[in-house]
Amino acid sequence: MNKLFAAVTAPRLATATALNRVFVRDLVMDASIGVYDHEKAAAQRIRLNLDMEVIGSGVTGEDGVKAIRAVAGDGHIMLVETLAERIAARCLQDARVRRVTVRVEKLDVFPDAASVGVEIERSRG
């Protein structure tokens, strides 16, 4: 590397932020979710996917699973959108998480569809 290039790029490299992507794929669980009476009477199967863009290391997939389970287990939720928002907010409480994408799918709503749901992306700031 020539001296001019090294002098120009060295400060930029020193301040670079290491970003990692931590994810949870296809976590299937039962949850109390839905607006209809039959949905309020019994838990239903949902599938969750989570992607977190994190600064450095220390945030793990286990952290993501714990966040999902804590939010989903915190009582009945009317909408998949609400569940996704709460999971995203929970993940963003950790200052190392810069961006999060959450996908929530109900698996047994329509016999001719694999799932119905929502995907959201939220970021810090």
C-alpha positions as CSV (number, residue, x, y, z in Angstrom):
1,M,0.0,0.0,0.0
2,N,1.5,3.4,-0.9
3,K,1.9,6.0,1.8
4,L,-0.6,8.4,0.4
5,F,-3.4,5.8,0.3
6,A,-2.5,4.6,3.9
7,A,-2.6,8.1,5.3
8,V,-6.0,8.8,3.7
9,T,-7.7,5.6,4.6
10,A,-6.3,4.8,8.0
11,P,-8.5,7.1,10.0
12,R,-11.6,5.9,8.2
13,L,-10.7,2.2,8.9
14,A,-10.1,3.0,12.6
15,T,-13.6,4.4,13.0
16,A,-15.4,1.7,11.0
17,T,-18.2,0.0,12.9
18,A,-18.4,-3.8,12.9
19,L,-22.0,-4.8,12.1
20,N,-23.3,-8.3,12.5
21,R,-26.6,-9.9,11.5
22,V,-28.2,-12.1,14.2
23,F,-31.3,-14.0,13.1
24,V,-33.9,-16.5,14.2
25,R,-35.5,-18.5,11.4
26,D,-38.9,-20.2,11.4
27,L,-39.6,-20.3,15.2
28,V,-43.0,-22.0,15.5
29,M,-45.0,-21.6,18.7
30,D,-48.5,-21.3,20.0
31,A,-49.8,-17.8,20.9
32,S,-53.0,-16.2,22.0
33,I,-53.6,-13.9,19.1
34,G,-56.5,-12.7,17.1
35,V,-59.7,-10.5,17.0
36,Y,-62.3,-13.2,16.6
37,D,-64.0,-15.1,19.5
38,H,-62.6,-18.5,18.3
39,E,-59.1,-17.0,18.2
40,K,-59.5,-15.7,21.8
41,A,-60.7,-19.1,23.0
42,A,-57.6,-21.0,22.0
43,A,-53.9,-20.4,21.2
44,Q,-52.9,-20.8,17.5
45,R,-49.8,-21.7,15.7
46,I,-47.6,-18.8,14.5
47,R,-44.2,-18.7,12.8
48,L,-41.7,-16.0,13.6
49,N,-38.6,-14.8,11.8
50,L,-36.3,-12.2,13.3
51,D,-33.3,-10.4,11.8
52,M,-31.2,-8.0,13.9
53,E,-28.5,-5.7,12.7
54,V,-26.2,-5.3,15.7
55,I,-23.0,-3.4,16.5
56,G,-20.2,-5.7,17.4
57,S,-20.8,-8.9,19.2
58,G,-22.7,-10.0,22.3
59,V,-26.3,-10.1,21.0
60,T,-27.2,-13.8,20.2
61,G,-30.0,-15.7,18.6
62,E,-30.9,-16.9,22.1
63,D,-31.6,-13.2,23.0
64,G,-33.9,-13.0,20.0
65,V,-35.8,-16.1,21.0
66,K,-36.1,-14.9,24.6
67,A,-37.5,-11.6,23.4
68,I,-40.0,-13.3,21.1
69,R,-41.2,-15.7,23.8
70,A,-41.5,-13.0,26.4
71,V,-43.6,-10.8,24.2
72,A,-45.8,-13.6,22.8
73,G,-46.3,-15.0,26.3
74,D,-47.4,-11.7,27.8
75,G,-51.2,-12.2,27.3
76,H,-53.6,-12.1,24.4
77,I,-52.7,-9.9,21.5
78,M,-55.3,-8.8,19.0
79,L,-53.2,-8.3,15.8
80,V,-50.1,-9.8,14.3
81,E,-49.0,-6.2,13.6
82,T,-49.0,-5.5,17.3
83,L,-47.0,-8.6,18.1
84,A,-44.4,-7.6,15.5
85,E,-44.2,-4.1,16.8
86,R,-43.7,-5.2,20.4
87,I,-41.0,-7.7,19.4
88,A,-39.2,-5.0,17.4
89,A,-39.4,-2.5,20.3
90,R,-38.1,-5.2,22.8
91,C,-35.1,-5.9,20.5
92,L,-34.4,-2.2,20.1
93,Q,-34.2,-1.7,23.8
94,D,-30.6,-3.2,23.5
95,A,-28.5,-0.2,22.3
96,R,-26.4,-2.6,20.2
97,V,-29.3,-3.4,18.0
98,R,-29.5,-0.9,15.1
99,R,-32.2,-2.4,13.0
100,V,-34.7,-5.2,13.3
101,T,-37.0,-7.0,10.9
102,V,-39.8,-9.1,12.3
103,R,-42.1,-11.4,10.4
104,V,-45.1,-12.9,12.1
105,E,-47.3,-15.5,10.3
106,K,-50.5,-17.3,11.4
107,L,-50.2,-20.8,10.0
108,D,-53.7,-22.3,10.2
109,V,-56.0,-19.5,9.0
110,F,-56.8,-20.6,5.5
111,P,-56.6,-24.2,4.3
112,D,-55.3,-23.2,0.9
113,A,-52.6,-20.8,2.2
114,A,-49.4,-21.7,4.0
115,S,-49.7,-18.6,6.1
116,V,-50.9,-15.0,6.5
117,G,-49.0,-12.3,8.4
118,V,-46.9,-9.2,8.4
119,E,-43.3,-8.2,8.2
120,I,-42.0,-4.9,9.6
121,E,-38.6,-3.3,9.8
122,R,-37.7,-0.8,12.5
123,S,-34.5,1.0,13.2
124,R,-33.0,3.2,15.9
125,G,-33.3,7.0,15.5
